């Protein structure tokens, strides 16, 4: 069942000093349900130690449909997958999911057909099937543009059927994900609706379903508007909509969600505000991670867009999007620690190499935590802002 979870919360005073660590609950997002989604094109920068130490159990990326036949682009995808797998804690790496970008409506001078779409993705799937477990037909087709129309929903349904059939025939161990559905909010926090009263998500998902669209083994969800507003409205709307489709009862994967920092989408938003939104996103007691039926959470993305063609480190000037957990030059933002604690089930080793970040309140209390990986150091933190460390 997909819907709001009923959670019993206990808050004894004796545990108040542990309030910064997410409490366990009956949420469906378990220890294996935390992952990362990232599209930065230089994986040695974005998928570095700050990625590894989050210990993601799955990695999701978008692949540019138009570029799938470009050897240079394929090599870039290979390097991203390799970097992600290098952080895997199990033999063979972690689970990988790929979603394809929205294609052009006209391709090679003619209207794009479902068969032409499949012809473009088949060699790519064949190349990476041994490394990728999950395939989604399209990233955010319901955001805008030609795919966000009744005819676009029909095209999407057609390619989902073709993709499912191809996987079953040629790569039966691989699994199909639904298209990546995204939410739509008005500025006042209400859901965007059509003139007939149906929400943008409701109409699009139902058009996809009525055209025979295949939801696969899990429904992919991008609730950026929900995270910004700490709102369940759009996810409630998705749950209600799915219950009347062939996707009813499927688990929901949040394959992208993030909180912005002072970019074109939310100018002026601070890192503290980003952190508060990520806390809501990861809260397994009363946040989005507590939602019944959501079984995986992927944060998008790891690092603020960085200048890669410059001799000096810094953010890419004018880049319109910043939901990074890490600043351009590698400094962890507060939200990085919040996500780390959720993904690693409250493991205080998230604070290795940054012991000053362990102070949350002016209580007279010492905190100890062990270093990460091959770091055998035990760190000690005083609340009066002094710090010591000693190898025990």
Buried (B, 14 or more C-beta within 10 A) or exposed (E): EBEEBEBEEEEEEEEEEEEBBBBEBEBBBEEEBBBBBBBBBBBEBBBBEBBBBBBBBBBBBBBBBBBBEEEEBBEBBBBBBEBBBEBBEEEEBBBBBBBBBBBEEEBEEEEBEBEBBBEBBBEBBEBBBEBBBBBBBBBBBBBEEBBBBEEBBBBBBBBBBBBBEBBEEEBEEBBBBBBBBBBBBEEEEEBEBEEEEBBBBBBBBBBBBBBEBBBBEBBBBBBBBBBBBBBBBBBBBBBBBBEEBBBBEBBBBBBBBBBBBBBEBBEEBEBEBBBBBBBBBBBBBBBBBBBBBBBBBBBBBBBBBBBEEEEEEEBBEEBEBBBBBBBBBBEBBBBBBBBBBBBBBBBBBBBBBEBEBBBEEEEEEEBEBBBBEEEEBBBBBEBEEEEEEEEE
